[in-house]
């Protein structure tokens, strides 16, 4: 019998997804990944190895081709069998999990252009039916030095500012899991490091796990607790296979 | 293992708010689409308002003017009381009243300052024409005047006039007068003719006077409406054969169209009169309507050279004696027509020869039940003789007047001991349909009953055809414009979804379901449709007001040329909302195919 997990957020076993292009087939295979609360996980690997595809599957927007086991603990001691939900086609269950358990930071922020900064940050709370007090929102923005931009539209912000707002929004509803896909690709290195540090600090303090895709391992040096590396594990005539290795 | 997150789903108000804020963020494009939709809808609303205004104006003229609801007979004929009773019970009939003959409708009216001829029309409670102009039916001996008549007489409401009529009788002119109060004067547009509307009873009295009858209630003298003697035929006895020429002359001028040699057996079944001492017998008879005593005179005149003896007879007259069954009468009297039966008191010729089988004795009294005007009527008779036959014999004098009663209603006046002809059926009527939509149905019903009528069917039909044409035109234009609006909205909403894939993908990532994001373009379409409908309504209302101000007076309309009701606006808004729902389906389906993973990748 396995030891009980310390504080799991996601547990994956034998998860794979096959992706076919016109002339080749790519397979990403994750034999075993355990994501724990408060941990910072950097998904690294060569370009085209499937880092983003792995993140898509964790974000519950890309259906795995095969699922050995895929469980998620959204933070209330409940455990969800994602494989079962995918099999039963429960769009609303997946939406519920995305809404309550996951926060996202995309490459250029992913802010909704028709909402100002404050409303963007408040949205995850409102979608959960929670009260989004203005003072709380401002306080959250203040942690990233964005308070003065609360009323601005996203297109009035710089790239770095948008990313910081995106981080605030990703953490606003205290998700168990924050997914970030190259969140600092559009900002300079110093600022990028600063944003990632901020994300890691705030997430850790809230007990949230962060899974961040990056092509720049140096960026997460000293920040990431673990690396999920995608390595080429096999190649045939028209098929390439990448496998995750937890470091 | 599957558990519930116990998380509340996003409220629809939040979704609507997000969709509307997205529209607001895209304000310029939203405004462009709203403006284009309003520009499409506004002309339709203006067209609809014009259709409503023009058609309703024309229709209102028809509805409001009772002339268009009136139905008048095209020919003079007799209309029994049942005709009026039946029509009055119909739902589609607002008012029906008998009218008098045209000849009797011309009366003279005099006031203190003038005397003018007027056309007289009977009226009664519920007269649509009078009611339309807020005039009550004239009570008692009051009358209502048209403006033309009042002007000619120089009188007004509350004053009195004298109505008079004249007739020529026995070579002398006779007149009758009615002193009448004026209960109302109709406005000029009600009736352009110098006309007096009188109670039906007054009109009937004047008509009867004109026809030569006495009207005792008004003290007007004249002849009494005695029942004429009529015959179904006559036997003619001559010493020598009647020539073929005389026979043809009899058939053509006397009213007896069937001329045949007499048969003694048949004669005995039709008359018990003694056989005159003549050798040659002719039987003259009618086909349908009985002949009067003038016909007998004409026979006598035609055959003057033959010095004929004539025995009129009445055939097919059914009667019942007391409680016995129906029996056929047989004429026993040899009275000739020189003794005109109605001239004498009824009691003088109320006698019968009864079948011996009835057990009656000479001198007994009993009732003779005859069909008069379709109703059984008892006449007290005395038994003057007995006979072996089962048939009852009655005097020719009685039979000949009863024969009149089989075709016309006659009344037994016990006070004067006379039989009188009842009032004849009315010769015409004035009818108002409940609405103009009822006119054609009534015209058809009357036509099917063989009654030709005059009605404003064509005028009503013209408006209907105009209405149908405009409606069709409106539907065609509205359909084309509606399709255009749907296409415009569909392409815009679809393009908006394409343009906003990233936002929609983000919303999916943030936890909205496919169904929720699919509602986005639907909500946005509905919102834009509602705003564009309101804008279009405002534009159409403004245009309508301008049209009514500038064009209406030029067309001579006293009602709005453009009539745009709130109901029309609501209907237009509803149609726009339906169109937007149809148009947003494609955009909603497009949202379902947006892959949030792709958004994450290419955001």
Interface residues (C-beta under 8 A of the other chain):
Chain A: X52 X55 X56 X59 X61 X62 X71 X74 X76 X78 X79 X80 X81 X84 X85 X91 X92 X93 X95 X96 X97 X98 X99 X100 X101 X104 X106 X107 X108 X110 X111 X112 X113 X114 X115 X119 X123 X124 X126 X127 X128 X129 X153 X181
Chain B: X1 X2 X3 X4 X5 X6 X7 X8 X9 X10 X11 X14 X18 X21 X22 X24 X25 X26 X502 X503 X506 X507 X508 X509 X510 X511 X512 X513 X514 X515 X516 X595 X596 X597 X600 X601 X603
